[in-house]
Amino acid sequence: MRLGIYFNLTEKWKRESGQNTTTGQKFVASIIAGGFGSFCGNPADLALVRLQADSSLPVAERRNYKSALDAFSRIIADEGVPSLWKGAVPTMTRAIALNCAQLVSYETVKESLTTSLKNSSALTIQIYASLVSSVFTAFFSLPFDNLKTKLQKQKANAKGILPYKGMLDCIQVSLAREGVTGFWAGLPTYYFRVGPHAIITLLALEQYKRLLGVGKK
């Protein structure tokens, strides 16, 4: 959804203006697409985070979900339907940061290289742009990914108190406990998680657009 909404918006604006979208338009499209797409996907993301984090919790604190479907049903039964959107704000913030870093950098670099490397093929330019985009994507989205994960997997203690009151509190506690660099903990591993994904997704999307004739004048 975040990729589809972004490219539909930017292609619409390109057709209307007859020229490349501005940096501001790219950011607006990234924010709209990232926010809406991640809001719709938050229940699945919540189940994923909890399933992955369960084994790292003490035995007495584990939720022991049997599957994603079991996670959905138990979250609804134990915590209510709105709980499927726990951590929605950090999830949306993370998706917006990821969208802006990935798509704005990719489109901007691709447009710049298309002008400066006129003898290069479109695929070569797309590969260069996607490589740059993968670095931006990992670096700028990791802090928000760390915050999102902490908020989604947190569990109340015996007194019913959660470790974090919200996103701002999570930022303050994390900053005090881990320092600024703590927001980028695990960056190399995170890059190898999202970097190839960013590259493959962008290149595949370009081929799909080419088959549909999108962007041709």
ABEGO torsion letter per residue (X at the ends): XAAAAAAAAAAAAAAAAGBBBBAAAAAAAAAAAAAAAAAAAAAAAAAAAAAAAAAABBAAABAGBABAAAAAAAAAAAAEAAAAABGAAAAAAAAAAAAAAAAAAAAAAAAAAAAABAABBAAAAAAAAAAAAAAAAAAAAAAAAAAAAAAAABBBBAAGBBABAEAAAAAAAAAAAAEAAAAABGAAAAAAAAAAAAAAAAAAAAAAAAAAGBGBX
